[in-house]
Amino acid sequence: GEGVARWRRAQRGLTRLLSRDVRRLRRLILPQRLQESVPDWIVAVRAVVDDYADASVELAADFYDAERVAARVTGRFTVP
């Protein structure tokens, strides 16, 4: 349905933004100082990926909640 299409568009948008932000981090890699600069780049990439993972989880949870409402599922969802 439309909810699924909207969720997929939002996830694709997050993926595009993630790719953009990771590409921008390339400037942290200094060819003349690879051993020193790559570890900092890895830390930065992990932080960006973690941020986008959190956003993706929120999108998925919102989608799931909306689907439950649309299906008239009552009660609180808990992760087993």
PyMOL commands that set and color helices and strands:
alter all, ss='L'
color gray80, all
select helices_A, chain A and resi 2-28+31-70
alter helices_A, ss='H'
color red, helices_A
deselect
rebuild
show_as cartoon
